[in-house]
Amino acid sequence: MATVHLRIGDLVWGKLGRYPPWPGKIVSPPKDLKKPRGKKCFFVKFFGTEDHAWIKVEQLKPYHPHKEEMIKINKGKRFQQAVDAVEEFLKKGKGKDQGSRSNSDDKKSTESKGRKAPAKPMKIIEEDDEDPFKGGSSDKELTDSDPEPSSAQRLVAGTVSGFKWESSPVKDDPHFHHFLLSQSEKPASSMEPISKRLKIVEEDTGSTSIQAADSTALNGSITPTDKRIGFLGLGLMGSGVVSNLLKMGHVVTVWNRTAEKCDLFIQEGARLGRTPAEVVSMCEITFSCVSDPKAARDLVLGPSGVLQGIRPGKCYVEMSTIDPETVAELSQVITSRGGRFLEAPVSGSQQLSNEGMLVILAAGERSVYEDCSSCFQAMGKTSFFLGEVGNAARMMLILNMVQGSYMATIAEGLTLAQATGQSQQTFLDILCQGQMASSFVDQKCQNILQGNFKPDYYLKHIQKDLRLAISMGDSVNHPTPMAAAANEVYKRAKALDQSDNDMSAVYRAYIH
């Protein structure tokens, strides 16, 4: 590999896993943050997201020489915002340089133009070398003999070989929350020690939330539970959850009805369970995330199901979005065998699952909730404990009822704009400047206008949630007319063969 000349302060493109290249700056890591063992890497702050991560040296490219190349392969809105943030950073840096020169005499200006005190060079450590932050003598400094230019003008010298881009890069915003530290209001030079501290928030309603007190998760900052974790169901949501559990160091055994889906996670370090019963038998805590009440019930009560593996003390966590009655039934049969039960459905999408940014709603046995603390930190940005079994299912159905109804209304507005000769893009631009602006609206509408209905949350599942929410309203004699109207539109979309597309494909119910 060619000699790499990188220093703290250099602007780079960083590549992490399956995510697209993202602009960042090499910064000093917190003093108590150890570099991953056996890896040659730099600590990079990403623009736009204000996240940080250790990035392998072969996954770094200098910013300026590769700017045009990177912009060509990533057209996402948030990516462009990140590039704009880099340019703003450079502009401010140049202004500071000019300001400092104007306050000095001509001679000093000539001598100091474009220069500042050399920054401490970042070091790359071989696998057998000592920790770079302990001053080991075997460290290999990456320096060059030329004076270091200002951070605003610096171009990274040298080249990095072995940098392989994904053939079909993700076009949306990679926040990397399952790897990274968010410090959006703190400069890199004054970062606090990285930890995943929890803030327990007690509310008058009796609910409790667990939130990150000062930072989101950085790879290695979460102390994973020593309990063996099982996971059943590797769909859109489950796949991201398992990936993040593994990345945070949990020992995970997986099972999926379609066994081939397990292969990728086995390669990432997961263990394979042949049946749900075997997974439960092998693990202290088993999570499940499947499509609907029938699938959840079959998983527990069916042949070689969860119930056959339950023994006293075993924990079962139901993460599927299902009705309160099914949750109560599953809780009863699990606890009747001496098991411990928690429901923990998640609010989010495939993208948020991949990013470790789900919101977890939990209810049931409080001690199980606490035992799952490191798992919830790995998969989500916050979690709420809502009391007795059934409360989480009720809250989740209400949330998805609102989201599904809102999506149907947005689609109705887009099609009405088109029918009355108005620009759909202008409608979206105006909408995103008002009080209803949100990343949800922006993402879903842009996908609709691009004809992109790749599932982030299946249309058939949001229709299922609407149906269950309406039924829940019926059970307490509470009207749900908006949800009922939206449900009919989704049923129309399903009849048009949109079930396995994203929920935004409800748009097509209005144009056929």
C-alpha positions, 0 to 999 in steps of 0.5 A: 500500500502507498504511504498515507499522509493524513493528519488531524484536521484533514478533510476526507471521504470516509466509507463505512460498511455498506453506506456511501462515502461521506465527507468528514474531517480527521479529529482528535479522539477523546483521551479515554477512547481506545482505538479498535485493536488491530485496525489502522484507522483515523477518528473522523467527524462527519459533516452534516450529521455531526457524528464521529467514527473510527474509519479504516485507513483504506476506507479514506480518500482525500476530499478535494481530489475526489469531490466530483467523483463522490458527488456523481455517485450520491445525489441525496438531499442530506448528502448535498447538505453535508457537502455544503457544510464542508464548503461553508467550513472552508469559506470560514477558514479562508476568512479567518486566514485573511483576517489574521493576515490583515492585522500583521505587517507585510513582512510577517504576512509574507512569512506566515501566509497560509501557515500555522503551527503544525498539528500533531500528526495522526498515527497508524498503528500496526496490529502488534503496536502499542495503543496510539494514545499511550505513546508507544515507541513502535508507533509509525508517524505519518508525516511529510517534510513540508510545512502544514498549510492551514486547515482551510487550504489543506489538501491531503497528500498521498494516496490510499489504495484498496478503497472499494466503493459499493456498486450501488451506493445507498442514496439516502443519509447514512447517519451511522448512529449505531456506530457513532457519537453525536456531539452536534453542539460541541467542537471536536477539540472539547469532546467529553469522554464517550459513554452511553449513559442513560437517563431514566425519566419517570413521568406522572403517567407511570411510564418511564423512558430510557434515553441517551443522556449526552451521546448516542452510541459509538461502536464499543461505547456500549457495554453489551450484556453478558447474556446470550441473545436470541433473535427470531425474524429477519425482515425489514426491521429485524435485520437492522436490529440484529446487525446493530446488536452484533456491532455492539458486541452482543452474542446473538443466535438467529433464526428465520423462517427463510433460512437463507436470510441468516447467512449474512448475519452468520458471516458477521458473527451470529450463531444459527438456531435451527428452530425457535425452540432451540434458540430460546433454549440456547439464550437467556433473552430472545427477541422476536419481530414478525409480520402480524398477530398470526405469525407471532402466535404461530412462532410461540405456539407452533411446532418447535415453537418458542413455548417448547424452549421456555424454562423458568427464568428465560426471557421472551421479548415480543417486538412485533406490532400486534394487537393487545389481545394477542400480546396478553395471550402470549404473555400468559403462556410464556409466564405459565411455563416460568418464563419472563415476558416483555412486549417491545414493539418499535416505531420506525422504518427499515432505514431507522432500524439500520441506523440504530435509531428506532424508538422502543415502546416496552411493557410487561416485566420491568426487570426484563426491560432493565436486562434488555438495556444494552440491547435497546441502546444498540437498536434505538435512540430511546425507549419507553417503559409503559407499564403493564402488558398491552400498553405498548401494543396500544400505543404502537397501534395509535402511532401507526394509525396516525402515521398511516392516515397522514401518509394517505392524506399526503398522497391525496394532496399530491394527486389533487395538485396534479389534477388541478394543474399544480406542480407537485414539486412546488406543492412539496417545496411549500409543504416542507417550508411550513409547520408540517415539514419533516424528514418523513414528508420530504423522503416519502414525497420525493420517493413518490415523485421519483416513482421509487416505492422500494419498501421501507415499511410495507404497505400491507403492514401499515394497513394491518396496523390501521385495521387493528387500531380501528378494531381497538377503537371499536372495543372501547366504543371510540370513533376512528373515522379518519383511520377508517377512511385511510384504511379503505384507501390502503385496501384499494392500493392492496387490490392494485398489487401494492402490498409489498411496496412501501406505504407511500405506494398508497399514492397509486390508489388515487391515480388508478 
